[in-house]
């Protein structure tokens, strides 16, 4: 790649995926989270949710199963997979997301720069995903930072 800043604005193929009650339960169990709101509709409603809410990191499930795989994404960015590290993941929730919602996701590169040091150079690439529900309400944003060593 000639200049990593050329990646800014690059958009990935949009995708959609339903938020499934069974997947919410699987993730909660995998995390060891026994909060009844992830398993029982009445418990979720008692806490003010319209349905069974997703655990905070559930958007990773949406991205993994609904979107472009990591290898494909790295290739589209023109990076060498063996030199890529996941640097950071940030979540911002703007509304509730519950079982039965269908999320439509758009993703693009929002920041890209190269940092240099005496030990070498590293590209820092930030992608942002926007998640809209079936009512076209923006309900979440994520920012993912990739590090690419030269």
VMD Tcl script that builds the backbone (N, CA, C; Angstrom):
set m [mol new atoms 450]
animate dup $m
set s [atomselect $m all]
$s set {name element resname resid chain x y z} {
  {N N UNK 1 A 0.852 -1.164 0.000}
  {CA C UNK 1 A 0.000 0.000 0.000}
  {C C UNK 1 A 0.901 1.232 0.000}
  {N N UNK 2 A 0.567 2.195 -0.847}
  {CA C UNK 2 A 1.426 3.362 -0.962}
  {C C UNK 2 A 1.243 4.329 0.206}
  {N N UNK 3 A 0.014 4.614 0.567}
  {CA C UNK 3 A -0.243 5.536 1.670}
  {C C UNK 3 A -1.479 5.061 2.428}
  {N N UNK 4 A -1.303 4.742 3.686}
  {CA C UNK 4 A -2.409 4.198 4.483}
  {C C UNK 4 A -3.569 5.194 4.584}
  {N N UNK 5 A -3.279 6.494 4.503}
  {CA C UNK 5 A -4.347 7.496 4.575}
  {C C UNK 5 A -5.336 7.366 3.417}
  {N N UNK 6 A -4.904 6.716 2.317}
  {CA C UNK 6 A -5.807 6.498 1.182}
  {C C UNK 6 A -6.978 5.582 1.546}
  {N N UNK 7 A -6.857 4.855 2.660}
  {CA C UNK 7 A -7.929 3.956 3.093}
  {C C UNK 7 A -9.110 4.694 3.722}
  {N N UNK 8 A -8.886 5.921 4.188}
  {CA C UNK 8 A -9.955 6.671 4.846}
  {C C UNK 8 A -11.136 6.815 3.883}
  {N N UNK 9 A -12.310 6.441 4.366}
  {CA C UNK 9 A -13.530 6.499 3.561}
  {C C UNK 9 A -13.875 5.186 2.873}
  {N N UNK 10 A -12.949 4.231 2.870}
  {CA C UNK 10 A -13.231 2.920 2.267}
  {C C UNK 10 A -14.406 2.278 2.995}
  {N N UNK 11 A -15.418 1.867 2.229}
  {CA C UNK 11 A -16.606 1.243 2.816}
  {C C UNK 11 A -16.606 -0.249 2.528}
  {N N UNK 12 A -17.082 -1.016 3.496}
  {CA C UNK 12 A -17.220 -2.460 3.348}
  {C C UNK 12 A -18.661 -2.773 2.970}
  {N N UNK 13 A -18.873 -3.967 2.442}
  {CA C UNK 13 A -20.210 -4.399 2.037}
  {C C UNK 13 A -21.157 -4.384 3.244}
  {N N UNK 14 A -22.302 -3.690 3.153}
  {CA C UNK 14 A -23.255 -3.700 4.273}
  {C C UNK 14 A -23.839 -5.104 4.468}
  {N N UNK 15 A -24.322 -5.367 5.675}
  {CA C UNK 15 A -24.934 -6.659 5.968}
  {C C UNK 15 A -26.013 -6.486 7.027}
  {N N UNK 16 A -26.866 -7.499 7.138}
  {CA C UNK 16 A -27.932 -7.501 8.140}
  {C C UNK 16 A -27.955 -8.842 8.833}
  {N N UNK 17 A -28.424 -8.829 10.069}
  {CA C UNK 17 A -28.556 -10.077 10.818}
  {C C UNK 17 A -29.570 -9.891 11.932}
  {N N UNK 18 A -30.364 -10.917 12.147}
  {CA C UNK 18 A -31.337 -10.919 13.235}
  {C C UNK 18 A -30.635 -11.224 14.555}
  {N N UNK 19 A -31.078 -10.576 15.605}
  {CA C UNK 19 A -30.589 -10.849 16.957}
  {C C UNK 19 A -31.438 -11.998 17.499}
  {N N UNK 20 A -30.797 -13.139 17.710}
  {CA C UNK 20 A -31.522 -14.346 18.103}
  {C C UNK 20 A -31.399 -14.618 19.601}
  {N N UNK 21 A -32.520 -14.969 20.201}
  {CA C UNK 21 A -32.583 -15.296 21.629}
  {C C UNK 21 A -31.592 -16.403 21.994}
  {N N UNK 22 A -31.487 -17.441 21.162}
  {CA C UNK 22 A -30.579 -18.553 21.444}
  {C C UNK 22 A -29.123 -18.125 21.438}
  {N N UNK 23 A -28.759 -17.231 20.522}
  {CA C UNK 23 A -27.380 -16.740 20.459}
  {C C UNK 23 A -27.061 -15.861 21.665}
  {N N UNK 24 A -28.057 -15.086 22.119}
  {CA C UNK 24 A -27.858 -14.277 23.329}
  {C C UNK 24 A -27.563 -15.197 24.508}
  {N N UNK 25 A -28.362 -16.245 24.640}
  {CA C UNK 25 A -28.171 -17.213 25.736}
  {C C UNK 25 A -26.791 -17.874 25.637}
  {N N UNK 26 A -26.398 -18.298 24.429}
  {CA C UNK 26 A -25.095 -18.942 24.242}
  {C C UNK 26 A -23.948 -18.029 24.669}
  {N N UNK 27 A -24.014 -16.754 24.271}
  {CA C UNK 27 A -22.939 -15.837 24.639}
  {C C UNK 27 A -22.924 -15.600 26.147}
  {N N UNK 28 A -24.082 -15.394 26.736}
  {CA C UNK 28 A -24.134 -15.183 28.189}
  {C C UNK 28 A -23.555 -16.390 28.931}
  {N N UNK 29 A -23.902 -17.591 28.485}
  {CA C UNK 29 A -23.352 -18.797 29.114}
  {C C UNK 29 A -21.837 -18.878 28.922}
  {N N UNK 30 A -21.363 -18.559 27.727}
  {CA C UNK 30 A -19.933 -18.607 27.442}
  {C C UNK 30 A -19.162 -17.607 28.302}
  {N N UNK 31 A -19.801 -16.475 28.594}
  {CA C UNK 31 A -19.164 -15.446 29.421}
  {C C UNK 31 A -19.308 -15.720 30.913}
  {N N UNK 32 A -20.136 -16.703 31.261}
  {CA C UNK 32 A -20.384 -16.990 32.672}
  {C C UNK 32 A -21.304 -15.966 33.311}
  {N N UNK 33 A -22.106 -15.286 32.501}
  {CA C UNK 33 A -23.027 -14.265 33.008}
  {C C UNK 33 A -24.398 -14.914 33.226}
  {N N UNK 34 A -24.780 -15.072 34.484}
  {CA C UNK 34 A -26.044 -15.733 34.796}
  {C C UNK 34 A -27.191 -14.753 35.072}
  {N N UNK 35 A -27.050 -13.515 34.627}
  {CA C UNK 35 A -28.109 -12.531 34.802}
  {C C UNK 35 A -29.366 -13.036 34.090}
  {N N UNK 36 A -30.473 -13.154 34.796}
  {CA C UNK 36 A -31.686 -13.729 34.201}
  {C C UNK 36 A -32.255 -12.923 33.033}
  {N N UNK 37 A -31.879 -11.659 32.872}
  {CA C UNK 37 A -32.421 -10.880 31.750}
  {C C UNK 37 A -31.991 -11.453 30.401}
  {N N UNK 38 A -30.904 -12.250 30.383}
  {CA C UNK 38 A -30.427 -12.851 29.134}
  {C C UNK 38 A -31.093 -14.194 28.836}
  {N N UNK 39 A -31.903 -14.691 29.768}
  {CA C UNK 39 A -32.505 -16.019 29.618}
  {C C UNK 39 A -34.026 -16.017 29.715}
  {N N UNK 40 A -34.578 -15.011 30.409}
  {CA C UNK 40 A -35.992 -15.036 30.765}
  {C C UNK 40 A -36.662 -13.714 30.386}
  {N N UNK 41 A -37.662 -13.791 29.509}
  {CA C UNK 41 A -38.346 -12.596 29.036}
  {C C UNK 41 A -38.976 -11.812 30.182}
  {N N UNK 42 A -39.582 -12.500 31.133}
  {CA C UNK 42 A -40.226 -11.790 32.251}
  {C C UNK 42 A -39.195 -11.035 33.096}
  {N N UNK 43 A -38.037 -11.635 33.309}
  {CA C UNK 43 A -36.970 -10.957 34.061}
  {C C UNK 43 A -36.496 -9.721 33.293}
  {N N UNK 44 A -36.378 -9.835 31.964}
  {CA C UNK 44 A -35.951 -8.703 31.141}
  {C C UNK 44 A -36.992 -7.579 31.193}
  {N N UNK 45 A -38.273 -7.954 31.092}
  {CA C UNK 45 A -39.335 -6.946 31.136}
  {C C UNK 45 A -39.398 -6.269 32.503}
  {N N UNK 46 A -39.148 -7.028 33.556}
  {CA C UNK 46 A -39.143 -6.469 34.910}
  {C C UNK 46 A -38.060 -5.393 35.052}
  {N N UNK 47 A -36.986 -5.540 34.262}
  {CA C UNK 47 A -35.889 -4.561 34.286}
  {C C UNK 47 A -36.077 -3.436 33.274}
  {N N UNK 48 A -37.232 -3.438 32.582}
  {CA C UNK 48 A -37.558 -2.334 31.681}
  {C C UNK 48 A -37.257 -2.561 30.212}
  {N N UNK 49 A -36.846 -3.767 29.839}
  {CA C UNK 49 A -36.582 -4.072 28.433}
  {C C UNK 49 A -37.853 -4.557 27.747}
  {N N UNK 50 A -37.961 -4.306 26.447}
  {CA C UNK 50 A -39.102 -4.797 25.669}
  {C C UNK 50 A -38.956 -6.276 25.335}
  {N N UNK 51 A -37.752 -6.763 25.378}
  {CA C UNK 51 A -37.456 -8.159 25.074}
  {C C UNK 51 A -36.156 -8.539 25.762}
  {N N UNK 52 A -35.644 -9.709 25.438}
  {CA C UNK 52 A -34.383 -10.153 26.031}
  {C C UNK 52 A -33.248 -9.345 25.405}
  {N N UNK 53 A -32.521 -8.567 26.217}
  {CA C UNK 53 A -31.451 -7.731 25.666}
  {C C UNK 53 A -30.201 -8.547 25.364}
  {N N UNK 54 A -29.359 -7.996 24.531}
  {CA C UNK 54 A -28.103 -8.675 24.232}
  {C C UNK 54 A -27.031 -8.244 25.230}
  {N N UNK 55 A -26.077 -9.123 25.544}
  {CA C UNK 55 A -24.943 -8.720 26.378}
  {C C UNK 55 A -24.132 -7.641 25.658}
  {N N UNK 56 A -23.396 -6.836 26.394}
  {CA C UNK 56 A -22.680 -5.693 25.791}
  {C C UNK 56 A -21.763 -6.023 24.611}
  {N N UNK 57 A -21.129 -7.169 24.595}
  {CA C UNK 57 A -20.207 -7.487 23.496}
  {C C UNK 57 A -20.867 -8.304 22.380}
  {N N UNK 58 A -22.182 -8.434 22.400}
  {CA C UNK 58 A -22.887 -9.255 21.413}
  {C C UNK 58 A -22.705 -8.758 19.980}
  {N N UNK 59 A -22.386 -7.491 19.802}
  {CA C UNK 59 A -22.195 -6.982 18.447}
  {C C UNK 59 A -21.063 -7.716 17.732}
  {N N UNK 60 A -20.137 -8.301 18.480}
  {CA C UNK 60 A -19.091 -9.118 17.865}
  {C C UNK 60 A -19.706 -10.346 17.189}
  {N N UNK 61 A -20.753 -10.906 17.772}
  {CA C UNK 61 A -21.454 -12.049 17.173}
  {C C UNK 61 A -22.069 -11.612 15.842}
  {N N UNK 62 A -22.713 -10.443 15.839}
  {CA C UNK 62 A -23.318 -9.916 14.620}
  {C C UNK 62 A -22.254 -9.757 13.538}
  {N N UNK 63 A -21.122 -9.183 13.914}
  {CA C UNK 63 A -20.056 -8.950 12.932}
  {C C UNK 63 A -19.430 -10.253 12.450}
  {N N UNK 64 A -19.224 -11.189 13.355}
  {CA C UNK 64 A -18.582 -12.448 12.992}
  {C C UNK 64 A -19.445 -13.271 12.045}
  {N N UNK 65 A -20.737 -13.367 12.339}
  {CA C UNK 65 A -21.621 -14.228 11.553}
  {C C UNK 65 A -22.315 -13.509 10.414}
  {N N UNK 66 A -22.447 -12.205 10.500}
  {CA C UNK 66 A -23.183 -11.492 9.461}
  {C C UNK 66 A -22.313 -10.738 8.482}
  {N N UNK 67 A -21.120 -10.360 8.913}
  {CA C UNK 67 A -20.285 -9.514 8.076}
  {C C UNK 67 A -19.128 -10.233 7.419}
  {N N UNK 68 A -18.250 -9.439 6.891}
  {CA C UNK 68 A -17.054 -9.930 6.216}
  {C C UNK 68 A -16.116 -10.541 7.256}
  {N N UNK 69 A -15.542 -11.680 6.950}
  {CA C UNK 69 A -14.600 -12.319 7.856}
  {C C UNK 69 A -13.322 -11.515 8.012}
  {N N UNK 70 A -12.590 -11.783 9.071}
  {CA C UNK 70 A -11.356 -11.049 9.361}
  {C C UNK 70 A -10.356 -11.136 8.220}
  {N N UNK 71 A -10.183 -12.316 7.653}
  {CA C UNK 71 A -9.216 -12.492 6.563}
  {C C UNK 71 A -9.623 -11.656 5.357}
  {N N UNK 72 A -10.910 -11.698 5.005}
  {CA C UNK 72 A -11.400 -10.913 3.863}
  {C C UNK 72 A -11.228 -9.415 4.106}
  {N N UNK 73 A -11.500 -8.980 5.322}
  {CA C UNK 73 A -11.396 -7.562 5.649}
  {C C UNK 73 A -9.943 -7.095 5.546}
  {N N UNK 74 A -9.029 -7.881 6.095}
  {CA C UNK 74 A -7.605 -7.546 6.050}
  {C C UNK 74 A -7.126 -7.497 4.600}
  {N N UNK 75 A -7.589 -8.447 3.785}
  {CA C UNK 75 A -7.218 -8.446 2.364}
  {C C UNK 75 A -7.751 -7.196 1.659}
  {N N UNK 76 A -9.000 -6.813 1.948}
  {CA C UNK 76 A -9.581 -5.618 1.318}
  {C C UNK 76 A -8.799 -4.366 1.717}
  {N N UNK 77 A -8.249 -4.365 2.929}
  {CA C UNK 77 A -7.439 -3.235 3.382}
  {C C UNK 77 A -6.024 -3.268 2.800}
  {N N UNK 78 A -5.663 -4.383 2.160}
  {CA C UNK 78 A -4.334 -4.504 1.567}
  {C C UNK 78 A -3.239 -4.760 2.591}
  {N N UNK 79 A -3.603 -5.406 3.699}
  {CA C UNK 79 A -2.651 -5.664 4.778}
  {C C UNK 79 A -2.172 -7.105 4.744}
  {N N UNK 80 A -1.048 -7.344 5.370}
  {CA C UNK 80 A -0.501 -8.694 5.530}
  {C C UNK 80 A -1.041 -9.246 6.847}
  {N N UNK 81 A -1.874 -10.265 6.780}
  {CA C UNK 81 A -2.561 -10.805 7.956}
  {C C UNK 81 A -1.615 -11.151 9.104}
  {N N UNK 82 A -0.455 -11.705 8.813}
  {CA C UNK 82 A 0.459 -12.115 9.892}
  {C C UNK 82 A 1.085 -10.916 10.602}
  {N N UNK 83 A 0.878 -9.720 10.068}
  {CA C UNK 83 A 1.420 -8.504 10.691}
  {C C UNK 83 A 0.339 -7.631 11.334}
  {N N UNK 84 A -0.877 -8.182 11.436}
  {CA C UNK 84 A -2.009 -7.422 11.969}
  {C C UNK 84 A -2.300 -7.824 13.412}
  {N N UNK 85 A -2.523 -6.828 14.247}
  {CA C UNK 85 A -2.940 -7.028 15.642}
  {C C UNK 85 A -4.243 -6.268 15.867}
  {N N UNK 86 A -5.100 -6.828 16.698}
  {CA C UNK 86 A -6.311 -6.118 17.102}
  {C C UNK 86 A -5.913 -5.207 18.239}
  {N N UNK 87 A -6.043 -3.901 18.026}
  {CA C UNK 87 A -5.560 -2.947 19.021}
  {C C UNK 87 A -6.590 -2.548 20.057}
  {N N UNK 88 A -7.828 -2.337 19.628}
  {CA C UNK 88 A -8.840 -1.833 20.558}
  {C C UNK 88 A -10.218 -2.011 19.947}
  {N N UNK 89 A -11.219 -2.140 20.815}
  {CA C UNK 89 A -12.623 -2.204 20.384}
  {C C UNK 89 A -13.423 -1.336 21.338}
  {N N UNK 90 A -14.224 -0.433 20.799}
  {CA C UNK 90 A -15.059 0.442 21.629}
  {C C UNK 90 A -16.508 0.320 21.186}
  {N N UNK 91 A -17.416 0.328 22.150}
  {CA C UNK 91 A -18.850 0.198 21.889}
  {C C UNK 91 A -19.566 1.436 22.411}
  {N N UNK 92 A -20.522 1.934 21.634}
  {CA C UNK 92 A -21.382 3.035 22.080}
  {C C UNK 92 A -22.817 2.625 21.767}
  {N N UNK 93 A -23.639 2.550 22.808}
  {CA C UNK 93 A -25.029 2.143 22.634}
  {C C UNK 93 A -25.931 3.361 22.686}
  {N N UNK 94 A -26.786 3.488 21.669}
  {CA C UNK 94 A -27.681 4.633 21.549}
  {C C UNK 94 A -29.132 4.248 21.781}
  {N N UNK 95 A -29.384 2.952 21.930}
  {CA C UNK 95 A -30.725 2.439 22.162}
  {C C UNK 95 A -30.644 0.975 22.543}
  {N N UNK 96 A -31.757 0.435 23.006}
  {CA C UNK 96 A -31.789 -0.987 23.374}
  {C C UNK 96 A -31.789 -1.854 22.115}
  {N N UNK 97 A -31.129 -2.995 22.225}
  {CA C UNK 97 A -31.149 -4.015 21.177}
  {C C UNK 97 A -31.597 -5.295 21.859}
  {N N UNK 98 A -32.695 -5.874 21.353}
  {CA C UNK 98 A -33.273 -7.051 21.998}
  {C C UNK 98 A -33.494 -8.164 20.976}
  {N N UNK 99 A -33.681 -9.376 21.495}
  {CA C UNK 99 A -33.963 -10.531 20.635}
  {C C UNK 99 A -35.138 -10.200 19.718}
  {N N UNK 100 A -34.990 -10.544 18.456}
  {CA C UNK 100 A -36.013 -10.259 17.468}
  {C C UNK 100 A -35.691 -9.049 16.613}
  {N N UNK 101 A -34.821 -8.159 17.102}
  {CA C UNK 101 A -34.410 -7.028 16.277}
  {C C UNK 101 A -33.591 -7.541 15.096}
  {N N UNK 102 A -33.647 -6.816 14.006}
  {CA C UNK 102 A -32.805 -7.106 12.846}
  {C C UNK 102 A -31.902 -5.890 12.664}
  {N N UNK 103 A -30.597 -6.134 12.754}
  {CA C UNK 103 A -29.631 -5.046 12.640}
  {C C UNK 103 A -29.049 -4.996 11.236}
  {N N UNK 104 A -29.033 -3.803 10.669}
  {CA C UNK 104 A -28.358 -3.546 9.401}
  {C C UNK 104 A -27.094 -2.769 9.735}
  {N N UNK 105 A -25.981 -3.223 9.158}
  {CA C UNK 105 A -24.676 -2.700 9.558}
  {C C UNK 105 A -23.944 -2.110 8.356}
  {N N UNK 106 A -23.427 -0.908 8.548}
  {CA C UNK 106 A -22.518 -0.307 7.573}
  {C C UNK 106 A -21.183 -0.104 8.268}
  {N N UNK 107 A -20.113 -0.222 7.498}
  {CA C UNK 107 A -18.773 -0.164 8.070}
  {C C UNK 107 A -17.839 0.554 7.112}
  {N N UNK 108 A -16.989 1.407 7.685}
  {CA C UNK 108 A -16.009 2.101 6.847}
  {C C UNK 108 A -14.778 2.477 7.665}
  {N N UNK 109 A -13.708 2.781 6.945}
  {CA C UNK 109 A -12.472 3.248 7.575}
  {C C UNK 109 A -12.647 4.727 7.876}
  {N N UNK 110 A -12.445 5.110 9.147}
  {CA C UNK 110 A -12.630 6.509 9.545}
  {C C UNK 110 A -11.320 7.200 9.915}
  {N N UNK 111 A -10.296 6.423 10.220}
  {CA C UNK 111 A -8.984 6.994 10.535}
  {C C UNK 111 A -7.915 6.044 10.024}
  {N N UNK 112 A -6.794 6.602 9.596}
  {CA C UNK 112 A -5.657 5.785 9.179}
  {C C UNK 112 A -4.408 6.656 9.213}
  {N N UNK 113 A -3.380 6.150 9.853}
  {CA C UNK 113 A -2.112 6.880 9.906}
  {C C UNK 113 A -0.967 5.900 10.109}
  {N N UNK 114 A 0.222 6.344 9.801}
  {CA C UNK 114 A 1.422 5.553 10.025}
  {C C UNK 114 A 2.265 6.242 11.089}
  {N N UNK 115 A 2.667 5.483 12.077}
  {CA C UNK 115 A 3.563 5.977 13.133}
  {C C UNK 115 A 4.919 5.314 12.919}
  {N N UNK 116 A 5.957 6.080 13.063}
  {CA C UNK 116 A 7.298 5.532 12.907}
  {C C UNK 116 A 8.088 5.707 14.186}
  {N N UNK 117 A 8.990 4.770 14.399}
  {CA C UNK 117 A 9.894 4.801 15.542}
  {C C UNK 117 A 11.207 4.171 15.089}
  {N N UNK 118 A 12.195 4.205 15.922}
  {CA C UNK 118 A 13.485 3.627 15.555}
  {C C UNK 118 A 13.378 2.122 15.299}
  {N N UNK 119 A 12.374 1.479 15.893}
  {CA C UNK 119 A 12.199 0.033 15.726}
  {C C UNK 119 A 11.397 -0.332 14.473}
  {N N UNK 120 A 10.854 0.667 13.769}
  {CA C UNK 120 A 10.081 0.393 12.566}
  {C C UNK 120 A 8.838 1.245 12.487}
  {N N UNK 121 A 7.943 0.874 11.580}
  {CA C UNK 121 A 6.718 1.642 11.370}
  {C C UNK 121 A 5.494 0.759 11.599}
  {N N UNK 122 A 4.394 1.416 11.933}
  {CA C UNK 122 A 3.145 0.709 12.176}
  {C C UNK 122 A 1.992 1.555 11.651}
  {N N UNK 123 A 1.099 0.915 10.893}
  {CA C UNK 123 A -0.130 1.570 10.456}
  {C C UNK 123 A -1.183 1.380 11.534}
  {N N UNK 124 A -1.937 2.423 11.789}
  {CA C UNK 124 A -3.051 2.370 12.736}
  {C C UNK 124 A -4.310 2.708 11.937}
  {N N UNK 125 A -5.210 1.731 11.859}
  {CA C UNK 125 A -6.409 1.864 11.029}
  {C C UNK 125 A -7.635 1.671 11.908}
  {N N UNK 126 A -8.551 2.636 11.868}
  {CA C UNK 126 A -9.764 2.582 12.682}
  {C C UNK 126 A -10.970 2.463 11.758}
  {N N UNK 127 A -11.766 1.420 11.993}
  {CA C UNK 127 A -13.021 1.272 11.265}
  {C C UNK 127 A -14.170 1.557 12.222}
  {N N UNK 128 A -15.258 2.039 11.667}
  {CA C UNK 128 A -16.455 2.312 12.467}
  {C C UNK 128 A -17.631 1.590 11.848}
  {N N UNK 129 A -18.392 0.907 12.689}
  {CA C UNK 129 A -19.630 0.256 12.272}
  {C C UNK 129 A -20.811 1.018 12.846}
  {N N UNK 130 A -21.844 1.180 12.027}
  {CA C UNK 130 A -23.110 1.747 12.490}
  {C C UNK 130 A -24.166 0.659 12.401}
  {N N UNK 131 A -24.937 0.501 13.467}
  {CA C UNK 131 A -25.966 -0.532 13.571}
  {C C UNK 131 A -27.328 0.137 13.653}
  {N N UNK 132 A -28.187 -0.185 12.690}
  {CA C UNK 132 A -29.548 0.349 12.665}
  {C C UNK 132 A -30.519 -0.821 12.803}
  {N N UNK 133 A -31.577 -0.597 13.580}
  {CA C UNK 133 A -32.573 -1.662 13.754}
  {C C UNK 133 A -33.576 -1.631 12.610}
  {N N UNK 134 A -34.569 -2.508 12.695}
  {CA C UNK 134 A -35.568 -2.640 11.638}
  {C C UNK 134 A -36.432 -1.390 11.480}
  {N N UNK 135 A -36.384 -0.479 12.433}
  {CA C UNK 135 A -37.101 0.799 12.329}
  {C C UNK 135 A -36.183 1.910 11.819}
  {N N UNK 136 A -34.973 1.529 11.356}
  {CA C UNK 136 A -33.950 2.447 10.842}
  {C C UNK 136 A -33.436 3.406 11.917}
  {N N UNK 137 A -33.527 2.988 13.184}
  {CA C UNK 137 A -32.985 3.783 14.287}
  {C C UNK 137 A -31.526 3.384 14.504}
  {N N UNK 138 A -30.644 4.373 14.612}
  {CA C UNK 138 A -29.245 4.108 14.925}
  {C C UNK 138 A -29.170 3.701 16.395}
  {N N UNK 139 A -28.827 2.430 16.658}
  {CA C UNK 139 A -28.853 1.918 18.027}
  {C C UNK 139 A -27.470 1.653 18.605}
  {N N UNK 140 A -26.434 1.612 17.751}
  {CA C UNK 140 A -25.091 1.366 18.283}
  {C C UNK 140 A -24.031 1.774 17.266}
  {N N UNK 141 A -22.860 2.076 17.805}
  {CA C UNK 141 A -21.658 2.348 17.013}
  {C C UNK 141 A -20.520 1.541 17.622}
  {N N UNK 142 A -19.651 1.016 16.785}
  {CA C UNK 142 A -18.424 0.411 17.304}
  {C C UNK 142 A -17.254 0.998 16.530}
  {N N UNK 143 A -16.116 1.038 17.211}
  {CA C UNK 143 A -14.860 1.455 16.586}
  {C C UNK 143 A -13.830 0.375 16.866}
  {N N UNK 144 A -13.186 -0.069 15.791}
  {CA C UNK 144 A -12.224 -1.157 15.873}
  {C C UNK 144 A -10.882 -0.636 15.372}
  {N N UNK 145 A -9.848 -0.768 16.193}
  {CA C UNK 145 A -8.513 -0.322 15.813}
  {C C UNK 145 A -7.640 -1.514 15.460}
  {N N UNK 146 A -7.101 -1.483 14.241}
  {CA C UNK 146 A -6.159 -2.513 13.782}
  {C C UNK 146 A -4.777 -1.918 13.720}
  {N N UNK 147 A -3.788 -2.699 14.125}
  {CA C UNK 147 A -2.393 -2.295 14.037}
  {C C UNK 147 A -1.720 -3.188 13.016}
  {N N UNK 148 A -1.009 -2.580 12.089}
  {CA C UNK 148 A -0.319 -3.335 11.032}
  {C C UNK 148 A 1.167 -2.979 11.081}
  {N N UNK 149 A 1.959 -3.949 11.519}
  {CA C UNK 149 A 3.406 -3.725 11.614}
  {C C UNK 149 A 4.048 -3.817 10.245}
  {N N UNK 150 A 4.969 -2.934 9.969}
  {CA C UNK 150 A 5.729 -2.973 8.699}
  {C C UNK 150 A 6.888 -3.937 8.831}
}
mol reanalyze $m
mol bondsrecalc $m
mol representation Tube
mol addrep $m
